[in-house]
Amino acid sequence: MDADAHELATLANQSRAQAGLAPLQWDPDLAAAAQAHAVRMAAEGPIAHRYGGELSLAERASASGAHFQLVEENIAVGNSPQQIHTLWMHSTEHRENLLNPRINHVGVALVSARGVLYAVADYSQAVLQLSFDDQEGEVARQIVSLGLPLQAGSSAREQARAACSSSSGIPSSPQLQPLFVMRWQSGSLGQIPSALVEKVRSGTYHQAAVGACKPHVSSNQEQASFTAYRIAVLLY
């Protein structure tokens, strides 16, 4: 992180602290996306969030390796990091981006050209990259906390993973026959669906299995750039 980028990120966190908000963590992947766009702005002249033939913000950030549920961007031209920060804080849209309580990561880049600084700050609500085992463990923890134990053995987990990969239907096997299956896709595993909570608490089922798999990719490239988890839960 160069001195100008560090100063602009520090100023952002000072303003967030004054607003009672948590500081933003530096994200090198966001910074790489910001750097590429700042170079493009300096070369193109008039600043813009997207130029002809350029990927969207979400696509640029994802291509750089960032994982997120939400991504925003501030851009500006100015003489110093302090002036650029002041411009953003006096612009309703830019101020809202910077002080958004949902964002937690930031990457900043400034490129010097023609006697001014071209600045880009990319903000995100970052998402952890979890293995399938970790994803299953987080969902299983919530189900067990509701009083429903997990089906023992690997067969149930493999059956749940197969259900996750499919779009519909209840998978069957000679050993295990689930009575209910729920699949969902989300950017967060912090809370299982309320409909599943009701099923688990109904007293109808005695055991569960959890399977994770690759998310089904949207045909919309913009939407596909956002990180998602796909889970299936089988109830027996």
GIBEL-V534001 format. One record per backbone hydrogen bond with DSSP energy under -1.0 kcal/mol. NH is the residue of the N-H (numbers start at 1). CO is the residue of the C=O. E is the energy in kcal/mol with one decimal. If there is no record, write none. Layout:
nh=NH co=CO e=E
nh=NH co=CO e=E
//
This chain:
nh=6 co=2 e=-2.6
nh=7 co=3 e=-2.4
nh=8 co=4 e=-2.3
nh=9 co=5 e=-2.4
nh=10 co=6 e=-2.4
nh=11 co=7 e=-2.6
nh=12 co=8 e=-1.8
nh=13 co=9 e=-2.0
nh=14 co=10 e=-2.1
nh=15 co=11 e=-2.2
nh=16 co=12 e=-2.2
nh=17 co=13 e=-2.3
nh=18 co=14 e=-2.0
nh=19 co=15 e=-1.2
nh=20 co=17 e=-1.4
nh=21 co=16 e=-3.3
nh=25 co=104 e=-3.0
nh=27 co=106 e=-2.9
nh=31 co=27 e=-2.3
nh=32 co=28 e=-1.9
nh=33 co=29 e=-1.8
nh=34 co=30 e=-2.7
nh=35 co=31 e=-2.7
nh=36 co=32 e=-2.1
nh=37 co=33 e=-1.8
nh=38 co=34 e=-2.7
nh=39 co=35 e=-2.4
nh=40 co=36 e=-1.6
nh=41 co=37 e=-2.6
nh=42 co=38 e=-2.5
nh=43 co=39 e=-1.7
nh=44 co=40 e=-2.6
nh=45 co=41 e=-2.4
nh=54 co=51 e=-2.4
nh=60 co=56 e=-2.8
nh=61 co=57 e=-2.7
nh=62 co=58 e=-2.4
nh=63 co=59 e=-2.5
nh=64 co=60 e=-1.4
nh=65 co=62 e=-1.5
nh=66 co=61 e=-2.2
nh=69 co=125 e=-2.7
nh=72 co=123 e=-2.8
nh=74 co=121 e=-2.6
nh=76 co=119 e=-1.8
nh=78 co=117 e=-2.0
nh=84 co=80 e=-2.3
nh=85 co=81 e=-2.7
nh=86 co=82 e=-2.2
nh=87 co=83 e=-2.4
nh=88 co=84 e=-2.3
nh=89 co=85 e=-2.4
nh=90 co=86 e=-1.2
nh=91 co=88 e=-1.4
nh=95 co=91 e=-3.1
nh=96 co=92 e=-2.3
nh=97 co=93 e=-1.8
nh=98 co=94 e=-2.3
nh=99 co=95 e=-2.5
nh=100 co=97 e=-1.1
nh=104 co=124 e=-3.0
nh=105 co=124 e=-2.2
nh=106 co=25 e=-2.6
nh=107 co=122 e=-2.1
nh=109 co=120 e=-2.4
nh=111 co=118 e=-2.4
nh=113 co=116 e=-2.4
nh=116 co=113 e=-1.8
nh=117 co=78 e=-3.3
nh=118 co=111 e=-3.1
nh=119 co=76 e=-2.9
nh=120 co=109 e=-2.5
nh=121 co=74 e=-2.7
nh=122 co=107 e=-3.0
nh=123 co=72 e=-2.3
nh=124 co=105 e=-2.0
nh=125 co=70 e=-2.3
nh=127 co=67 e=-2.0
nh=135 co=131 e=-2.6
nh=136 co=132 e=-2.8
nh=137 co=133 e=-2.3
nh=138 co=134 e=-2.1
nh=139 co=135 e=-2.0
nh=140 co=136 e=-2.9
nh=141 co=137 e=-2.2
nh=142 co=138 e=-1.3
nh=143 co=139 e=-1.9
nh=144 co=140 e=-3.0
nh=145 co=141 e=-1.9
nh=147 co=144 e=-2.0
nh=148 co=143 e=-1.5
nh=151 co=208 e=-3.4
nh=158 co=154 e=-2.6
nh=159 co=155 e=-2.2
nh=160 co=156 e=-2.4
nh=161 co=157 e=-2.6
nh=162 co=158 e=-2.1
nh=163 co=159 e=-2.1
nh=164 co=160 e=-2.1
nh=165 co=161 e=-1.9
nh=166 co=162 e=-1.2
nh=173 co=176 e=-1.1
nh=179 co=235 e=-2.7
nh=180 co=235 e=-1.4
nh=182 co=233 e=-2.1
nh=184 co=231 e=-2.2
nh=186 co=229 e=-2.3
nh=197 co=193 e=-1.9
nh=198 co=194 e=-2.1
nh=199 co=195 e=-1.7
nh=200 co=196 e=-2.7
nh=201 co=197 e=-2.2
nh=208 co=149 e=-1.4
nh=209 co=234 e=-2.1
nh=211 co=232 e=-2.8
nh=213 co=230 e=-1.6
nh=224 co=220 e=-2.5
nh=226 co=223 e=-1.5
nh=227 co=68 e=-1.9
nh=229 co=186 e=-3.7
nh=231 co=184 e=-2.6
nh=232 co=211 e=-2.7
nh=233 co=182 e=-2.6
nh=234 co=209 e=-2.7
nh=235 co=180 e=-2.6
nh=236 co=207 e=-2.8
//
